[in-house]
Amino acid sequence: MEGSSILSHLEANVSSSQLLMERPATTAPRVVERKSHPNISLAVILTVQLMLVLDVTVVNIALPQMQETLHFSQSNLSWVLNAYLLTFGGLLLLGGRMGDLFGRKRLFIGGVTLFFLASLVGGLATSAGWLVAARAVQGIGAALAAPSALALLMISFPEGPQRNRALSYFTAVSSAGGSIGLILGGMLTAWVSWRWALFINVPIGVAVVLLAVRFIEGNTRQRGRLDLAGALTSTLGMGTLVYAFIRAGSNGWNDAGTVWSIVLAAAILATFVLIETRHEQPVMPLHLLASRSRVSAFVSVLFTVAAMYGGFFFLTQFLQRVMGFSPVVTGIAFLPMTLSIFTISRIVPRLIPRLGPRRILIGGASLVALATLWFTQISISSDYAPGIVVPMILLGVGVGSSFLPLSIIVLSGVPGREAGAASGMLQTMQQVGGALGLSILVTAFGTATRAVPTHLLVGVAPAMRAELVFTHGLTSVFVLAAVFALLSLANGLLVLRSPSRSEPATQVVLSE
């Protein structure tokens, strides 16, 4: 069934009645009818989710131009992505709780507004520091908007087939957004300028805000106070940990700054957990981690995204630097992955009632592992077809098969008052997985390129040596990405097989 016909059955009239003044008993009360617009609301939510996820990768293809224009070093270039991922992932928990307490519609609109304003400022950047700062503010806006977007979807559709269908569209956009960003980024970079990879958010953001004010229904605000200490320590802890991995990539693991950064990150994150156990309304309600299935789903999200985003970062550079693709051709080269994600995302909701989320999740994780292992065979003489396009399609089908089951497992049984917090936790795992995965893979790349065996360079023309060194580092990156994918598969096979008896019935059913 097409998306429009599915969601058209979800429309309902919301009626409210109010006596304006005392009337005789025979006078019927005046009823004011107000129509909900689930189709339009869902379209707005999906547009925002696409914009936020797309911005993780839309700058990937523009990185070489950014590096040349703003004079980034190779190791610092990853901060164009990590500045966004860190504030996005680090503040998602706070954004989710703020939506629960102050109103999700308000946070949704405010976050989108901050996001597109920061995009405008970033597009005008004249220095590396300016761009990185703008990307960090973009992440703050995204962290305010994203949990409210998913929470608004959850409260708009009842748990069961209706919500699963809506979630299938949401997860399709989330999964395919990365590859769509590569296509769009390539076109904008080649046809206009890398700055338009950021400017494009402005008209879309303005349109979304205007539609959200008119068509999205808000939620009842709850009483409580924000866990600012928890939000601060979670963001600082993850930021410090990512910095430690990036520093290790440039200075080595024996560097004193690397060691102390790891120690400091561990101390800050331990403090975060301690704060969460004592706060009345923590940004990360720890009782949501009592479900073994939910925790396992979080782990799978972390590893899957780590493998996927890191692959995007390096594969786009390989296509341009080694294979000689232009930015626009590089973007189009990712089209098979995008199409495979969208295709499988339409099929998975029909398979879940028959097979269950666990079987589909294991199948998806297996394909992600196969794709990353295939990418380890890339060489300087590889052809796009089949050496790259086939594993791209496998990766798209695997990722597209994984995220809807994971979302169902994470969000099932969550009370409405904590929908924002649960949504924030799910998306935090996605963004933290991307940031940590990228930083670890950057470290592996730096280590591999500094230790290229000399026999590989014997007889190689000087003009080809840089390409050979880059390709050697790329294969090392995909070996580690394959490890991430295999860990996600092992987690699905071993942990989701036998949920604990103390878990809610809905969780057990989902995991069988």
Secondary structure, DSSP 8 states (H G I E B T S, - for coil): --HHHHHHTT--EEEEE---S---TTS---EEEEE--HHHHHHHHHHHHHHHHHHHHTTTTTHHHHHHHHT--TTGGGHHHHHHHHHHHHHHHHHHHHHHHH-HHHHHHHHHHHHHHHHHHHHT--SHHHHHHHHHHHHHHHHHHHHHHHHHHHHHS-TTHHHHHHHHHHHHHHHHHHHHHHHHHHHHHHHT-TTHHHHTHHHHHHHHHHHHHHH------------HHHHHHHHHHHHHHHHHHHHHHHH-TT-HHHHHHHHHHHHHHHHHHHHHHH-SS-SS-GGGGG-HHHHHHHHHHHHHHHHHHHHHHHHHHHHHHTS---HHHHHHHTHHHHHHHHHHHHHHHHHHHHH-HHHHHHHHHHHHHHHHHHHTT--TT--STTTTHHHHHHHHHHHHHHHHHHHHHHHTT--GGGHHHHHHHHHHHHHHHHHHHHHHHHHHHHHHHHT--GGGTTT--HHHHHHHHHHHHHHHHHHHHHHHHHHHHHHHHHTTTS--TTS-HHHHHHH-
